[in-house]
Amino acid sequence: MTVAQQLLSSPIDSAYLFYGILVIVLIARVRPWQYLAAVVAAIVGFGFAAHRDRRRDLTSRDRPARPAAAAGSPARCATS
């Protein structure tokens, strides 16, 4: 069994491999260093935003967006 097969057999180890390769590629390819800092900041910011939206989606699942939708009344359409 090769080292790559052992790393890919575990989900945690394969995540380390994936993110490790991602970091190495970013360091090797992105120049100047200010661009690398901007790319890393954007990735981290996107991760926080996605996590916040996902958490909000999970907590809002208990209550409907519109109370009328849960009451069983028909939706009103705006006519022009």
N, C-alpha and C positions, 0 to 999 in steps of 0.2 A: 504494500500500500504506500503510495507516495505521500509526501507532505501536503500537497494540495488536496488530495482526496480526504486526508484526515481533517484538514481545516474546513472543508466544505461539508463534512458529515454532521457537524454541530451548527445549529443556527447562530449561536453566540460567536463561535469562532469564525464563521463565514461573514458575519457582520463586521468583525474586527478586520478581516481580510479586505472586504469591500471598502470600508472607510479608510483603511490604511493606504490602499492603492489610490483612492480618491485624493487624499492629502498629498501623497507623493507626486501625483500628476499635476495637481494645482501648484505645488512648489516648483516643479520642474518647468511648467509651461507659462505661468503668468508672470510677466515682467512689465513694468517696474513694480517694486514691492508695494507701492501705494495701491495699485490695482488689485494685488493679492489681498491686501487688508480690506478693500472695498468689497471684493467677492466674498470673503469670509464673513464680513459683517452682514451682507445681504442674505447669505445662506442662514446665518443664525437668526436674523430678524424674521425671515420667512418661516423658520421652524417655530419660533415663538408665536407668530400670528396664526399658523395652522393649528398649533396646539390649543391656543385660546379659542379659536372658532370651533374646534372639535369638542372642547370642554363645554362651550356654550350650547352646542347642538345636543350633547348628551343631557344637559340639565333642562333644556327646554322641551325635551320629549315628553315630560310629564304633563305639561300644560299646553293647550293648543294656542296657535298664533292668534286666532280670533275666537272669542267665546261663542259666537253664533255658529261656528263650524261644529262645535261639540254639542250644541243644543239640538241639532237636527233640523234647524231651519234652513230653507233654501238660500243659496248665495245670491246676492243682488249684483247684477252686472251694470256697469256704468254705460249709459247710452249717450251717444253724441248727437 
